[in-house]
Amino acid sequence: MRIYDQALSADDVSRLYRIEATPRPGSPRAEAHSAIYVEASDLTVGYSYQLQVSTDNGRKWEDSGDPFVAVTKKMVVAHFNGDDADRLDFRVRQVP
């Protein structure tokens, strides 16, 4: 978003659009997105756990990421795209 102290002509707007629409090397962009963070709780410190994700209301579960060792009773264990919030279910299981 930009604010100018004068009205821009159609040519000004077209020129600015062309400049901004063509990324240049070394010109990174930042975008804001919603995110889900998964927090596991009631963990036993020192035990290993695996986060699992289901996209079909818990009928089939798949491991997500690597197993982790609990260092506290409650931990943030993963981040996901917030646009997927309505189709993801999560669980944590203890692993040997």
Distance bins in CASP14 RR format, pairs under 12 A and 6 or more apart:
PFRMAT RR
TARGET T0000
AUTHOR 0000-0000-0000
RMODE 2
METHOD distances of the structure
MODEL  1
1 20 0 0 0 0 0 1 0 0 0 0 0
2 8 0 0 0 0 1 0 0 0 0 0 0
2 12 0 0 0 0 0 1 0 0 0 0 0
2 13 0 0 0 0 0 1 0 0 0 0 0
2 16 0 0 0 0 1 0 0 0 0 0 0
2 17 0 0 0 0 0 1 0 0 0 0 0
2 19 0 0 0 0 0 1 0 0 0 0 0
2 20 0 0 0 0 1 0 0 0 0 0 0
4 12 0 0 0 0 1 0 0 0 0 0 0
4 13 0 0 0 0 0 1 0 0 0 0 0
4 16 0 0 0 0 1 0 0 0 0 0 0
6 12 0 0 0 0 1 0 0 0 0 0 0
7 13 0 0 0 0 0 1 0 0 0 0 0
8 14 0 0 0 0 1 0 0 0 0 0 0
8 15 0 0 0 0 1 0 0 0 0 0 0
8 16 1 0 0 1 0 0 0 0 0 0 0
8 17 0 0 0 0 0 1 0 0 0 0 0
9 15 0 0 0 0 1 0 0 0 0 0 0
9 16 0 0 0 0 0 1 0 0 0 0 0
10 16 0 0 0 0 0 1 0 0 0 0 0
10 17 0 0 0 0 0 1 0 0 0 0 0
11 17 0 0 0 0 0 1 0 0 0 0 0
11 18 0 0 0 0 0 1 0 0 0 0 0
12 18 0 0 0 0 0 1 0 0 0 0 0
12 19 0 0 0 0 0 1 0 0 0 0 0
13 19 0 0 0 0 0 1 0 0 0 0 0
13 20 0 0 0 0 0 1 0 0 0 0 0
13 21 0 0 0 0 0 1 0 0 0 0 0
14 20 0 0 0 0 0 1 0 0 0 0 0
14 21 0 0 0 0 0 1 0 0 0 0 0
15 21 0 0 0 0 0 1 0 0 0 0 0
15 22 0 0 0 0 0 1 0 0 0 0 0
16 22 0 0 0 0 0 1 0 0 0 0 0
18 24 0 0 0 0 0 1 0 0 0 0 0
19 27 0 0 0 0 0 1 0 0 0 0 0
20 27 0 0 0 0 1 0 0 0 0 0 0
20 29 0 0 0 0 1 0 0 0 0 0 0
21 27 0 0 0 0 0 1 0 0 0 0 0
21 29 0 0 0 0 0 1 0 0 0 0 0
22 29 0 0 0 0 0 1 0 0 0 0 0
23 29 1 0 0 1 0 0 0 0 0 0 0
31 81 0 0 0 0 0 1 0 0 0 0 0
32 82 0 0 0 0 0 1 0 0 0 0 0
33 79 0 0 0 0 0 1 0 0 0 0 0
33 80 0 0 0 0 0 1 0 0 0 0 0
33 81 1 0 0 1 0 0 0 0 0 0 0
33 82 1 0 0 1 0 0 0 0 0 0 0
33 83 1 0 0 1 0 0 0 0 0 0 0
33 84 0 0 0 0 0 1 0 0 0 0 0
33 85 0 0 0 0 0 1 0 0 0 0 0
34 79 0 0 0 0 0 1 0 0 0 0 0
34 80 0 0 0 0 1 0 0 0 0 0 0
34 81 1 0 0 1 0 0 0 0 0 0 0
34 82 1 0 1 0 0 0 0 0 0 0 0
34 83 1 0 0 1 0 0 0 0 0 0 0
34 84 0 0 0 0 1 0 0 0 0 0 0
34 85 1 0 0 1 0 0 0 0 0 0 0
34 86 0 0 0 0 0 1 0 0 0 0 0
35 76 0 0 0 0 0 1 0 0 0 0 0
35 78 0 0 0 0 0 1 0 0 0 0 0
35 79 1 0 1 0 0 0 0 0 0 0 0
35 80 1 0 0 1 0 0 0 0 0 0 0
35 81 1 0 0 1 0 0 0 0 0 0 0
35 82 1 0 1 0 0 0 0 0 0 0 0
35 83 0 0 0 0 1 0 0 0 0 0 0
35 84 0 0 0 0 0 1 0 0 0 0 0
35 85 0 0 0 0 1 0 0 0 0 0 0
36 53 0 0 0 0 0 1 0 0 0 0 0
36 64 0 0 0 0 0 1 0 0 0 0 0
36 76 0 0 0 0 0 1 0 0 0 0 0
36 77 0 0 0 0 0 1 0 0 0 0 0
36 78 0 0 0 0 1 0 0 0 0 0 0
36 79 1 0 0 1 0 0 0 0 0 0 0
36 80 1 0 1 0 0 0 0 0 0 0 0
36 81 1 0 0 1 0 0 0 0 0 0 0
36 82 1 0 1 0 0 0 0 0 0 0 0
36 83 0 0 0 0 1 0 0 0 0 0 0
36 84 1 0 0 1 0 0 0 0 0 0 0
36 85 1 0 1 0 0 0 0 0 0 0 0
36 86 0 0 0 0 0 1 0 0 0 0 0
36 87 0 0 0 0 0 1 0 0 0 0 0
36 88 1 0 0 1 0 0 0 0 0 0 0
36 89 0 0 0 0 0 1 0 0 0 0 0
36 90 0 0 0 0 1 0 0 0 0 0 0
37 51 0 0 0 0 0 1 0 0 0 0 0
37 75 0 0 0 0 0 1 0 0 0 0 0
37 76 1 0 1 0 0 0 0 0 0 0 0
37 77 0 0 0 0 1 0 0 0 0 0 0
37 78 1 0 0 1 0 0 0 0 0 0 0
37 79 1 0 1 0 0 0 0 0 0 0 0
37 80 1 0 0 1 0 0 0 0 0 0 0
37 81 0 0 0 0 0 1 0 0 0 0 0
37 82 0 0 0 0 1 0 0 0 0 0 0
37 85 0 0 0 0 0 1 0 0 0 0 0
37 90 0 0 0 0 0 1 0 0 0 0 0
38 49 0 0 0 0 0 1 0 0 0 0 0
38 51 1 0 0 1 0 0 0 0 0 0 0
38 52 0 0 0 0 0 1 0 0 0 0 0
38 53 0 0 0 0 1 0 0 0 0 0 0
38 64 0 0 0 0 1 0 0 0 0 0 0
38 65 0 0 0 0 0 1 0 0 0 0 0
38 68 0 0 0 0 0 1 0 0 0 0 0
38 74 0 0 0 0 0 1 0 0 0 0 0
38 75 0 0 0 0 1 0 0 0 0 0 0
38 76 1 0 0 1 0 0 0 0 0 0 0
38 77 1 0 1 0 0 0 0 0 0 0 0
38 78 1 0 1 0 0 0 0 0 0 0 0
38 79 1 0 0 1 0 0 0 0 0 0 0
38 80 1 0 0 1 0 0 0 0 0 0 0
38 82 0 0 0 0 0 1 0 0 0 0 0
38 84 0 0 0 0 0 1 0 0 0 0 0
38 85 0 0 0 0 0 1 0 0 0 0 0
38 88 0 0 0 0 1 0 0 0 0 0 0
38 89 0 0 0 0 0 1 0 0 0 0 0
38 90 1 0 1 0 0 0 0 0 0 0 0
38 91 0 0 0 0 1 0 0 0 0 0 0
38 92 0 0 0 0 1 0 0 0 0 0 0
39 51 0 0 0 0 0 1 0 0 0 0 0
39 72 0 0 0 0 0 1 0 0 0 0 0
39 73 0 0 0 0 0 1 0 0 0 0 0
39 74 1 0 0 1 0 0 0 0 0 0 0
39 75 1 0 0 1 0 0 0 0 0 0 0
39 76 1 0 1 0 0 0 0 0 0 0 0
39 77 1 0 0 1 0 0 0 0 0 0 0
39 78 0 0 0 0 1 0 0 0 0 0 0
39 79 0 0 0 0 0 1 0 0 0 0 0
39 90 0 0 0 0 1 0 0 0 0 0 0
39 92 0 0 0 0 1 0 0 0 0 0 0
40 47 0 0 0 0 0 1 0 0 0 0 0
40 48 0 0 0 0 0 1 0 0 0 0 0
40 49 1 0 0 1 0 0 0 0 0 0 0
40 50 0 0 0 0 0 1 0 0 0 0 0
40 51 1 0 0 1 0 0 0 0 0 0 0
40 52 0 0 0 0 0 1 0 0 0 0 0
40 64 0 0 0 0 0 1 0 0 0 0 0
40 67 0 0 0 0 0 1 0 0 0 0 0
40 68 0 0 0 0 1 0 0 0 0 0 0
40 69 0 0 0 0 0 1 0 0 0 0 0
40 70 1 0 0 1 0 0 0 0 0 0 0
40 71 0 0 0 0 0 1 0 0 0 0 0
40 72 0 0 0 0 1 0 0 0 0 0 0
40 73 0 0 0 0 1 0 0 0 0 0 0
40 74 1 0 0 1 0 0 0 0 0 0 0
40 75 1 0 1 0 0 0 0 0 0 0 0
40 76 0 0 0 0 1 0 0 0 0 0 0
40 77 1 0 1 0 0 0 0 0 0 0 0
40 78 0 0 0 0 1 0 0 0 0 0 0
40 90 0 0 0 0 1 0 0 0 0 0 0
40 91 0 0 0 0 1 0 0 0 0 0 0
40 92 1 0 1 0 0 0 0 0 0 0 0
40 93 0 0 0 0 0 1 0 0 0 0 0
40 94 0 0 0 0 0 1 0 0 0 0 0
41 49 0 0 0 0 0 1 0 0 0 0 0
41 70 0 0 0 0 0 1 0 0 0 0 0
41 72 0 0 0 0 1 0 0 0 0 0 0
41 73 1 0 0 1 0 0 0 0 0 0 0
41 74 1 0 1 0 0 0 0 0 0 0 0
41 75 0 0 0 0 1 0 0 0 0 0 0
41 76 0 0 0 0 0 1 0 0 0 0 0
41 77 0 0 0 0 0 1 0 0 0 0 0
41 90 0 0 0 0 0 1 0 0 0 0 0
41 92 0 0 0 0 1 0 0 0 0 0 0
42 49 0 0 0 0 0 1 0 0 0 0 0
42 70 0 0 0 0 1 0 0 0 0 0 0
42 72 0 0 0 0 0 1 0 0 0 0 0
42 73 1 0 0 1 0 0 0 0 0 0 0
42 74 1 0 0 1 0 0 0 0 0 0 0
42 75 0 0 0 0 0 1 0 0 0 0 0
42 92 0 0 0 0 1 0 0 0 0 0 0
42 94 0 0 0 0 0 1 0 0 0 0 0
43 49 1 0 0 1 0 0 0 0 0 0 0
43 50 0 0 0 0 0 1 0 0 0 0 0
43 51 0 0 0 0 0 1 0 0 0 0 0
43 68 0 0 0 0 1 0 0 0 0 0 0
43 69 0 0 0 0 1 0 0 0 0 0 0
43 70 1 1 0 0 0 0 0 0 0 0 0
43 71 0 0 0 0 1 0 0 0 0 0 0
43 72 1 0 0 1 0 0 0 0 0 0 0
43 73 1 0 1 0 0 0 0 0 0 0 0
43 74 1 0 0 1 0 0 0 0 0 0 0
43 75 1 0 0 1 0 0 0 0 0 0 0
43 76 0 0 0 0 0 1 0 0 0 0 0
43 77 0 0 0 0 1 0 0 0 0 0 0
43 92 1 0 0 1 0 0 0 0 0 0 0
43 93 0 0 0 0 0 1 0 0 0 0 0
43 94 0 0 0 0 1 0 0 0 0 0 0
44 69 0 0 0 0 0 1 0 0 0 0 0
44 70 1 0 0 1 0 0 0 0 0 0 0
44 71 0 0 0 0 0 1 0 0 0 0 0
44 72 0 0 0 0 0 1 0 0 0 0 0
44 73 1 0 0 1 0 0 0 0 0 0 0
44 74 0 0 0 0 0 1 0 0 0 0 0
44 75 0 0 0 0 0 1 0 0 0 0 0
44 92 0 0 0 0 0 1 0 0 0 0 0
44 94 1 0 0 1 0 0 0 0 0 0 0
45 68 0 0 0 0 0 1 0 0 0 0 0
45 69 0 0 0 0 1 0 0 0 0 0 0
45 70 1 0 1 0 0 0 0 0 0 0 0
45 71 1 0 0 1 0 0 0 0 0 0 0
45 72 1 0 0 1 0 0 0 0 0 0 0
45 73 1 0 0 1 0 0 0 0 0 0 0
45 74 0 0 0 0 0 1 0 0 0 0 0
45 75 0 0 0 0 1 0 0 0 0 0 0
46 67 0 0 0 0 0 1 0 0 0 0 0
46 68 0 0 0 0 0 1 0 0 0 0 0
46 69 1 0 1 0 0 0 0 0 0 0 0
46 70 1 0 1 0 0 0 0 0 0 0 0
46 71 1 0 0 1 0 0 0 0 0 0 0
46 72 0 0 0 0 1 0 0 0 0 0 0
46 73 0 0 0 0 0 1 0 0 0 0 0
46 75 0 0 0 0 0 1 0 0 0 0 0
46 94 0 0 0 0 0 1 0 0 0 0 0
46 95 0 0 0 0 0 1 0 0 0 0 0
47 67 0 0 0 0 0 1 0 0 0 0 0
47 68 0 0 0 0 1 0 0 0 0 0 0
47 69 1 0 0 1 0 0 0 0 0 0 0
47 70 1 0 1 0 0 0 0 0 0 0 0
47 71 0 0 0 0 0 1 0 0 0 0 0
47 72 0 0 0 0 0 1 0 0 0 0 0
47 73 0 0 0 0 0 1 0 0 0 0 0
47 75 0 0 0 0 0 1 0 0 0 0 0
47 92 0 0 0 0 0 1 0 0 0 0 0
47 93 0 0 0 0 0 1 0 0 0 0 0
47 94 1 0 1 0 0 0 0 0 0 0 0
47 95 0 0 0 0 1 0 0 0 0 0 0
47 96 0 0 0 0 1 0 0 0 0 0 0
48 66 0 0 0 0 1 0 0 0 0 0 0
48 67 1 0 1 0 0 0 0 0 0 0 0
48 68 1 0 0 1 0 0 0 0 0 0 0
48 69 1 0 1 0 0 0 0 0 0 0 0
48 70 1 0 0 1 0 0 0 0 0 0 0
48 71 0 0 0 0 0 1 0 0 0 0 0
48 77 0 0 0 0 0 1 0 0 0 0 0
48 92 0 0 0 0 0 1 0 0 0 0 0
48 93 0 0 0 0 1 0 0 0 0 0 0
48 94 1 0 0 1 0 0 0 0 0 0 0
48 95 1 0 1 0 0 0 0 0 0 0 0
48 96 1 0 0 1 0 0 0 0 0 0 0
49 63 0 0 0 0 0 1 0 0 0 0 0
49 64 0 0 0 0 0 1 0 0 0 0 0
49 65 0 0 0 0 0 1 0 0 0 0 0
49 66 0 0 0 0 0 1 0 0 0 0 0
49 67 1 0 0 1 0 0 0 0 0 0 0
49 68 1 0 1 0 0 0 0 0 0 0 0
49 69 1 0 0 1 0 0 0 0 0 0 0
49 70 1 0 0 1 0 0 0 0 0 0 0
49 71 0 0 0 0 0 1 0 0 0 0 0
49 73 0 0 0 0 0 1 0 0 0 0 0
49 75 0 0 0 0 1 0 0 0 0 0 0
49 77 1 0 0 1 0 0 0 0 0 0 0
49 78 0 0 0 0 0 1 0 0 0 0 0
49 90 0 0 0 0 0 1 0 0 0 0 0
49 91 0 0 0 0 0 1 0 0 0 0 0
49 92 1 0 1 0 0 0 0 0 0 0 0
49 93 1 0 0 1 0 0 0 0 0 0 0
49 94 1 0 1 0 0 0 0 0 0 0 0
49 95 1 0 0 1 0 0 0 0 0 0 0
49 96 0 0 0 0 0 1 0 0 0 0 0
50 61 0 0 0 0 1 0 0 0 0 0 0
50 62 0 0 0 0 0 1 0 0 0 0 0
50 63 1 0 1 0 0 0 0 0 0 0 0
50 64 0 0 0 0 1 0 0 0 0 0 0
50 65 0 0 0 0 1 0 0 0 0 0 0
50 66 0 0 0 0 1 0 0 0 0 0 0
50 67 1 0 1 0 0 0 0 0 0 0 0
50 68 1 0 0 1 0 0 0 0 0 0 0
50 69 0 0 0 0 0 1 0 0 0 0 0
50 70 0 0 0 0 0 1 0 0 0 0 0
50 77 0 0 0 0 1 0 0 0 0 0 0
50 78 0 0 0 0 0 1 0 0 0 0 0
50 90 0 0 0 0 0 1 0 0 0 0 0
50 91 0 0 0 0 1 0 0 0 0 0 0
50 92 1 0 0 1 0 0 0 0 0 0 0
50 93 1 0 1 0 0 0 0 0 0 0 0
50 94 0 0 0 0 1 0 0 0 0 0 0
50 95 1 0 1 0 0 0 0 0 0 0 0
50 96 0 0 0 0 0 1 0 0 0 0 0
51 61 0 0 0 0 1 0 0 0 0 0 0
51 62 0 0 0 0 1 0 0 0 0 0 0
51 63 1 0 0 1 0 0 0 0 0 0 0
51 64 1 0 1 0 0 0 0 0 0 0 0
51 65 1 0 0 1 0 0 0 0 0 0 0
51 66 0 0 0 0 1 0 0 0 0 0 0
51 67 0 0 0 0 1 0 0 0 0 0 0
51 68 1 0 0 1 0 0 0 0 0 0 0
51 70 0 0 0 0 0 1 0 0 0 0 0
51 75 0 0 0 0 0 1 0 0 0 0 0
51 76 0 0 0 0 0 1 0 0 0 0 0
51 77 1 0 1 0 0 0 0 0 0 0 0
51 78 1 0 1 0 0 0 0 0 0 0 0
51 79 0 0 0 0 0 1 0 0 0 0 0
51 80 0 0 0 0 0 1 0 0 0 0 0
51 88 0 0 0 0 0 1 0 0 0 0 0
51 89 0 0 0 0 0 1 0 0 0 0 0
51 90 1 0 0 1 0 0 0 0 0 0 0
51 91 1 0 0 1 0 0 0 0 0 0 0
51 92 1 0 1 0 0 0 0 0 0 0 0
51 93 0 0 0 0 1 0 0 0 0 0 0
51 94 0 0 0 0 0 1 0 0 0 0 0
51 95 0 0 0 0 0 1 0 0 0 0 0
52 58 0 0 0 0 1 0 0 0 0 0 0
52 60 0 0 0 0 1 0 0 0 0 0 0
52 61 1 0 1 0 0 0 0 0 0 0 0
52 62 1 0 0 1 0 0 0 0 0 0 0
52 63 1 0 1 0 0 0 0 0 0 0 0
52 64 1 0 0 1 0 0 0 0 0 0 0
52 65 0 0 0 0 1 0 0 0 0 0 0
52 67 0 0 0 0 0 1 0 0 0 0 0
52 77 0 0 0 0 0 1 0 0 0 0 0
52 78 0 0 0 0 0 1 0 0 0 0 0
52 88 0 0 0 0 0 1 0 0 0 0 0
52 89 0 0 0 0 1 0 0 0 0 0 0
52 90 1 0 0 1 0 0 0 0 0 0 0
52 91 1 0 1 0 0 0 0 0 0 0 0
52 92 1 0 0 1 0 0 0 0 0 0 0
52 93 1 0 0 1 0 0 0 0 0 0 0
52 94 0 0 0 0 0 1 0 0 0 0 0
52 95 0 0 0 0 0 1 0 0 0 0 0
53 60 0 0 0 0 1 0 0 0 0 0 0
53 61 1 0 0 1 0 0 0 0 0 0 0
53 62 1 0 1 0 0 0 0 0 0 0 0
53 63 0 0 0 0 1 0 0 0 0 0 0
53 64 1 0 1 0 0 0 0 0 0 0 0
53 65 0 0 0 0 1 0 0 0 0 0 0
53 77 0 0 0 0 0 1 0 0 0 0 0
53 78 0 0 0 0 1 0 0 0 0 0 0
53 80 1 0 0 1 0 0 0 0 0 0 0
53 84 0 0 0 0 1 0 0 0 0 0 0
53 87 0 0 0 0 0 1 0 0 0 0 0
53 88 1 0 1 0 0 0 0 0 0 0 0
53 89 1 0 0 1 0 0 0 0 0 0 0
53 90 1 0 1 0 0 0 0 0 0 0 0
53 91 0 0 0 0 1 0 0 0 0 0 0
53 92 0 0 0 0 0 1 0 0 0 0 0
53 93 0 0 0 0 0 1 0 0 0 0 0
54 60 1 0 0 1 0 0 0 0 0 0 0
54 61 1 0 1 0 0 0 0 0 0 0 0
54 62 1 0 0 1 0 0 0 0 0 0 0
54 63 0 0 0 0 0 1 0 0 0 0 0
54 64 0 0 0 0 1 0 0 0 0 0 0
54 84 0 0 0 0 0 1 0 0 0 0 0
54 87 0 0 0 0 1 0 0 0 0 0 0
54 88 1 0 0 1 0 0 0 0 0 0 0
54 89 1 0 1 0 0 0 0 0 0 0 0
54 90 1 0 0 1 0 0 0 0 0 0 0
54 91 1 0 0 1 0 0 0 0 0 0 0
55 61 0 0 0 0 1 0 0 0 0 0 0
55 62 0 0 0 0 1 0 0 0 0 0 0
55 64 0 0 0 0 0 1 0 0 0 0 0
55 80 0 0 0 0 0 1 0 0 0 0 0
55 84 0 0 0 0 1 0 0 0 0 0 0
55 85 0 0 0 0 0 1 0 0 0 0 0
55 86 0 0 0 0 0 1 0 0 0 0 0
55 87 1 0 1 0 0 0 0 0 0 0 0
55 88 1 0 0 1 0 0 0 0 0 0 0
55 89 1 0 0 1 0 0 0 0 0 0 0
55 90 0 0 0 0 0 1 0 0 0 0 0
56 62 0 0 0 0 0 1 0 0 0 0 0
56 87 0 0 0 0 1 0 0 0 0 0 0
56 88 0 0 0 0 0 1 0 0 0 0 0
56 89 0 0 0 0 1 0 0 0 0 0 0
57 86 0 0 0 0 0 1 0 0 0 0 0
57 87 0 0 0 0 1 0 0 0 0 0 0
57 88 0 0 0 0 0 1 0 0 0 0 0
57 89 1 0 0 1 0 0 0 0 0 0 0
58 87 0 0 0 0 0 1 0 0 0 0 0
58 88 0 0 0 0 0 1 0 0 0 0 0
58 89 1 0 1 0 0 0 0 0 0 0 0
58 90 0 0 0 0 1 0 0 0 0 0 0
58 91 0 0 0 0 1 0 0 0 0 0 0
59 89 0 0 0 0 1 0 0 0 0 0 0
60 89 0 0 0 0 0 1 0 0 0 0 0
60 91 0 0 0 0 0 1 0 0 0 0 0
61 88 0 0 0 0 0 1 0 0 0 0 0
61 89 0 0 0 0 1 0 0 0 0 0 0
61 90 0 0 0 0 1 0 0 0 0 0 0
61 91 1 0 0 1 0 0 0 0 0 0 0
61 92 0 0 0 0 0 1 0 0 0 0 0
61 93 0 0 0 0 1 0 0 0 0 0 0
62 88 0 0 0 0 0 1 0 0 0 0 0
62 89 0 0 0 0 0 1 0 0 0 0 0
62 90 0 0 0 0 0 1 0 0 0 0 0
62 91 0 0 0 0 0 1 0 0 0 0 0
62 93 0 0 0 0 0 1 0 0 0 0 0
63 78 0 0 0 0 0 1 0 0 0 0 0
63 90 0 0 0 0 0 1 0 0 0 0 0
63 91 0 0 0 0 0 1 0 0 0 0 0
63 92 0 0 0 0 0 1 0 0 0 0 0
63 93 0 0 0 0 1 0 0 0 0 0 0
63 95 0 0 0 0 1 0 0 0 0 0 0
64 77 0 0 0 0 1 0 0 0 0 0 0
64 78 1 0 0 1 0 0 0 0 0 0 0
64 79 0 0 0 0 0 1 0 0 0 0 0
64 80 0 0 0 0 1 0 0 0 0 0 0
64 88 0 0 0 0 1 0 0 0 0 0 0
64 89 0 0 0 0 0 1 0 0 0 0 0
64 90 1 0 0 1 0 0 0 0 0 0 0
64 91 0 0 0 0 0 1 0 0 0 0 0
64 92 0 0 0 0 1 0 0 0 0 0 0
64 93 0 0 0 0 0 1 0 0 0 0 0
65 77 0 0 0 0 1 0 0 0 0 0 0
65 78 1 0 0 1 0 0 0 0 0 0 0
65 79 0 0 0 0 0 1 0 0 0 0 0
65 80 0 0 0 0 0 1 0 0 0 0 0
65 92 0 0 0 0 0 1 0 0 0 0 0
66 77 0 0 0 0 0 1 0 0 0 0 0
66 78 0 0 0 0 0 1 0 0 0 0 0
66 95 0 0 0 0 0 1 0 0 0 0 0
67 77 0 0 0 0 0 1 0 0 0 0 0
67 92 0 0 0 0 0 1 0 0 0 0 0
67 93 0 0 0 0 1 0 0 0 0 0 0
67 94 0 0 0 0 1 0 0 0 0 0 0
67 95 1 0 1 0 0 0 0 0 0 0 0
67 96 0 0 0 0 1 0 0 0 0 0 0
68 75 1 0 0 1 0 0 0 0 0 0 0
68 76 0 0 0 0 0 1 0 0 0 0 0
68 77 1 0 0 1 0 0 0 0 0 0 0
68 78 0 0 0 0 1 0 0 0 0 0 0
68 92 0 0 0 0 1 0 0 0 0 0 0
68 93 0 0 0 0 0 1 0 0 0 0 0
68 94 0 0 0 0 0 1 0 0 0 0 0
68 95 0 0 0 0 1 0 0 0 0 0 0
69 75 0 0 0 0 1 0 0 0 0 0 0
69 77 0 0 0 0 0 1 0 0 0 0 0
69 94 0 0 0 0 0 1 0 0 0 0 0
69 95 0 0 0 0 1 0 0 0 0 0 0
70 77 0 0 0 0 1 0 0 0 0 0 0
70 92 0 0 0 0 1 0 0 0 0 0 0
70 94 0 0 0 0 1 0 0 0 0 0 0
70 95 0 0 0 0 0 1 0 0 0 0 0
71 77 0 0 0 0 0 1 0 0 0 0 0
74 92 0 0 0 0 0 1 0 0 0 0 0
75 92 0 0 0 0 1 0 0 0 0 0 0
76 90 0 0 0 0 0 1 0 0 0 0 0
76 92 0 0 0 0 0 1 0 0 0 0 0
77 90 0 0 0 0 1 0 0 0 0 0 0
77 91 0 0 0 0 0 1 0 0 0 0 0
77 92 1 0 0 1 0 0 0 0 0 0 0
78 88 0 0 0 0 0 1 0 0 0 0 0
78 90 1 0 0 1 0 0 0 0 0 0 0
78 91 0 0 0 0 0 1 0 0 0 0 0
78 92 0 0 0 0 1 0 0 0 0 0 0
79 88 0 0 0 0 0 1 0 0 0 0 0
79 90 0 0 0 0 0 1 0 0 0 0 0
80 86 0 0 0 0 0 1 0 0 0 0 0
80 87 0 0 0 0 0 1 0 0 0 0 0
80 88 1 0 0 1 0 0 0 0 0 0 0
80 89 0 0 0 0 0 1 0 0 0 0 0
80 90 0 0 0 0 1 0 0 0 0 0 0
81 87 0 0 0 0 0 1 0 0 0 0 0
81 88 0 0 0 0 1 0 0 0 0 0 0
82 88 0 0 0 0 1 0 0 0 0 0 0
84 90 0 0 0 0 0 1 0 0 0 0 0
END
